[in-house]
């Protein structure tokens, strides 16, 4: 499938009779940025115009909330080549609960995400990711983030903080991977990469991770979120968690990625994490 450029020069007829779509939400960084890139993918695949809405706020801010949101927006640079709200001829926003019925003309269609489309054809991401990876790495370098490119590093993202492996709540349990399963996964994968250091990326204390603590691992706990994401996005081997933060890192990491099945679809280049 040939994908259109993000920003195109249009005549008045094309500008008026194009369909415009943007993504706007106010949850965590992984959910927001994954929502945006899925909307970009949908717009380019359908020959619509993506309009970038910079995030107004992002949950779990470390420091000033507005500066935190602006810094994430700058890091990914999704708006650098996209149309802005000023480029869209329509000032009326039409909020869509889903994209199944298509977009409306003569309005700026606002969505939470376009996962329903992206999860049906996740390998389409590979058509747009190279340019975004280059921009991301350039912006990360300007921000002074430490890259792990070229290092022999296994980064393991363990989702904690907003989830507890002891919880009996169904919505929580489906998001949790137990410490014992993670330990088995690390042992299996590290046997394939015996000369790699292993870094655990999460929140909490070392004693919270049970059998994982018995393995020869290093810890990156409660660290700067930007640096943690950059570690996940540039390491030589990534073991994902069941989270949008992990999924986003997996998209931006061009190396070996191990995926634990959850509600977002696997790219074909990703391997299934051994249990």
C-alpha positions in Angstrom: 0.0 0.0 0.0 1.4 3.4 -1.0 1.0 5.9 1.8 0.5 9.6 1.1 2.8 12.4 2.6 1.6 13.8 5.9 1.4 17.4 4.6 0.5 18.1 0.9 -0.2 21.2 -1.1 -3.8 21.2 -2.0 -6.0 23.5 -4.1 -9.1 25.0 -2.6 -11.4 22.1 -3.9 -9.1 19.5 -2.4 -8.8 21.4 0.9 -12.6 21.7 1.3 -13.5 18.2 0.3 -10.7 16.3 2.1 -11.4 14.5 5.4 -9.5 15.7 8.4 -8.7 13.6 11.5 -6.9 14.3 14.8 -6.2 12.4 18.0 -6.9 14.0 21.4 -6.9 12.3 24.8 -5.6 13.0 28.3 -4.1 9.7 29.7 -0.6 8.3 30.0 2.2 9.0 27.6 2.1 5.5 26.0 -1.6 5.6 25.4 -1.5 9.1 23.9 1.5 8.6 21.6 0.3 5.2 20.5 -3.1 6.8 19.8 -1.5 9.5 17.7 0.7 7.2 15.6 -2.3 4.9 15.0 -4.2 7.9 13.8 -1.4 9.0 11.5 -1.3 5.4 10.1 -5.1 5.4 9.5 -5.0 8.9 7.8 -2.2 8.0 5.5 -3.7 4.7 4.6 -7.1 6.2 3.8 -5.8 9.3 2.0 -7.2 11.6 4.8 -5.4 14.5 6.3 -3.9 14.1 9.8 -4.1 17.3 11.9 -1.8 17.3 14.9 -3.2 18.2 18.3 -0.3 18.7 20.7 -1.1 16.9 24.0 -2.5 19.4 26.6 -1.6 17.2 29.5 -0.2 13.7 30.1 -0.7 11.8 33.3 2.1 11.0 35.8 3.9 14.2 35.1 7.4 14.5 36.6 7.5 18.3 37.2 5.4 20.9 35.5 2.5 19.3 33.7 2.5 21.6 30.6 6.3 21.3 30.2 6.1 17.5 30.6 3.5 17.3 27.8 5.4 19.6 25.5 8.6 17.7 26.1 7.0 14.4 25.0 5.5 16.1 22.0 8.9 17.5 21.0 10.6 14.1 21.5 8.4 12.2 19.0 7.9 15.1 16.7 4.6 13.9 15.3 3.6 17.4 14.5 6.7 18.4 12.6 5.4 17.4 9.2 1.7 17.3 10.0 -1.0 19.8 9.2 -1.9 22.1 12.1 -5.3 23.2 13.3 -4.7 26.4 11.3 -4.4 24.3 8.1 -7.8 22.8 8.6 -10.6 24.9 7.1 -13.1 23.6 9.7 -13.4 24.8 13.3 -16.2 22.4 14.3 -14.9 19.3 16.0 -16.8 16.0 15.6 -15.8 13.5 18.3 -16.0 9.9 17.1 -16.3 7.0 19.5 -14.8 4.7 16.8 -13.9 4.9 13.1 -16.0 2.0 11.9 -18.5 4.2 10.1 -15.8 6.4 8.6 -15.1 10.1 8.9 -17.4 13.1 8.2 -16.8 15.8 5.7 -16.8 19.5 6.7 -15.5 18.9 10.2 -12.3 18.0 12.1 -12.9 14.4 13.2 -11.5 13.9 16.6 -10.7 10.3 17.8 -9.3 8.7 20.9 -7.2 6.4 18.7 -7.4 4.3 15.5 -6.3 1.0 17.0 -9.3 -0.8 15.4 -7.6 -0.1 12.1 -4.0 -0.5 13.1 -4.5 -3.8 15.0 -5.9 -5.3 11.8 -2.8 -4.5 9.8 0.0 -3.7 12.3 2.8 -4.3 9.8 1.7 -1.1 8.0 3.5 0.7 10.8 6.8 -0.4 9.1 5.9 1.9 6.2 6.0 5.0 8.4 8.3 4.1 11.2 11.7 4.7 9.6 11.2 8.5 9.3 9.8 8.7 12.8 12.6 6.7 14.3 15.1 9.1 12.6 13.3 12.1 14.0 12.9 10.6 17.4 16.6 9.7 17.7 17.6 13.2 16.5 15.3 14.8 19.1 16.5 12.4 21.8 20.1 13.3 21.1 19.3 17.0 21.4 17.6 16.4 24.7 20.7 14.6 26.0 19.1 11.1 26.5 21.6 8.3 26.8 21.3 5.8 23.9 21.9 2.1 24.2 22.3 1.6 20.5 25.2 -0.7 19.8 25.3 -2.1 23.3 24.6 -5.7 24.3 21.6 -5.0 26.5 18.4 -6.8 27.3 15.8 -4.3 28.6 12.9 -5.8 30.4 9.8 -3.6 31.0 7.7 -4.8 33.9 4.4 -3.0 34.4 3.8 -2.1 38.0 2.6 1.0 39.8 -0.8 1.2 38.2 -1.2 -2.6 38.5 -0.5 -5.1 41.2 0.1 -8.8 40.5 -1.8 -9.7 43.7 -5.0 -7.9 42.6 -8.1 -10.0 41.9 -9.7 -7.2 39.8 -10.3 -8.6 36.3 -9.3 -5.4 34.6 -6.0 -5.3 36.6 -5.2 -9.0 36.2 -5.3 -8.9 32.4 -2.6 -6.2 32.5 -0.3 -8.0 34.9 2.5 -10.4 34.2 3.6 -12.3 37.3 7.1 -12.1 38.6 7.6 -15.9 38.2 6.6 -15.8 34.5 8.9 -12.8 33.9 11.8 -14.6 35.6 11.2 -17.7 33.3 11.0 -15.4 30.2 14.3 -13.7 31.2 16.1 -17.0 31.8 15.0 -18.4 28.4 15.9 -15.2 26.4 19.2 -14.6 28.3 20.3 -18.1 27.3 20.1 -17.0 23.7 22.0 -13.8 24.4 24.5 -14.9 27.1 26.8 -11.9 26.7 24.1 -9.3 27.3 23.5 -7.4 30.5 19.9 -7.4 31.7 18.2 -4.2 32.9 14.8 -4.3 34.7 12.8 -1.1 34.0 9.9 -0.6 36.4 8.8 1.2 39.5 9.0 0.0 43.1 11.7 -1.7 45.1 13.9 -4.7 44.2 12.2 -6.9 46.8 8.8 -6.3 45.0 9.9 -8.5 42.1 10.3 -11.9 43.8 12.1 -14.5 41.7 13.3 -11.8 39.2 15.6 -10.6 42.0 17.3 -14.0 42.1 18.6 -13.4 38.5 21.8 -11.6 37.6 20.0 -8.4 36.6 20.6 -4.6 37.0 17.8 -2.3 38.1 16.3 0.8 36.6 13.6 1.6 39.0 11.6 4.9 39.5 13.9 6.5 37.0 13.4 9.5 34.7 10.6 8.3 32.3 12.2 9.9 29.2 15.4 8.0 29.8 13.6 4.8 30.6 11.7 5.0 27.4 14.9 5.7 25.4 16.5 2.6 27.0 13.6 0.5 25.9 13.6 2.0 22.4 17.3 1.7 21.7 18.4 -1.6 23.5 19.5 -4.5 21.4 16.8 -6.8 22.9 13.5 -5.6 24.3 11.1 -7.7 26.4 7.8 -5.9 26.4 5.1 -5.7 29.0 1.4 -5.6 28.4 1.2 -1.8 28.1 1.0 1.0 25.5 4.3 2.4 26.9 6.0 -0.9 26.0 4.1 -1.2 22.7 5.3 2.3 21.6 8.9 1.4 22.6 8.6 -1.8 20.5 7.5 0.2 17.5 10.5 2.5 17.8 13.0 -0.2 18.6 14.3 -1.7 15.3 16.2 -4.5 17.0 15.0 -7.8 18.6 11.6 -7.4 20.3 9.8 -10.0 22.4 6.1 -9.5 22.7 3.7 -10.9 25.3 0.2 -11.3 23.7 -2.3 -8.7 24.8 -5.0 -6.6 23.2 -2.8 -4.8 20.6 -1.6 -6.8 17.7 1.9 -8.1 17.2 4.1 -6.9 14.3 5.4 -9.9 12.4 9.0 -9.0 13.1 8.4 -9.3 16.9 8.9 -12.7 18.5 6.5 -14.1 21.0 8.0 -14.0 24.5 8.6 -17.5 25.9 6.6 -18.3 29.0 
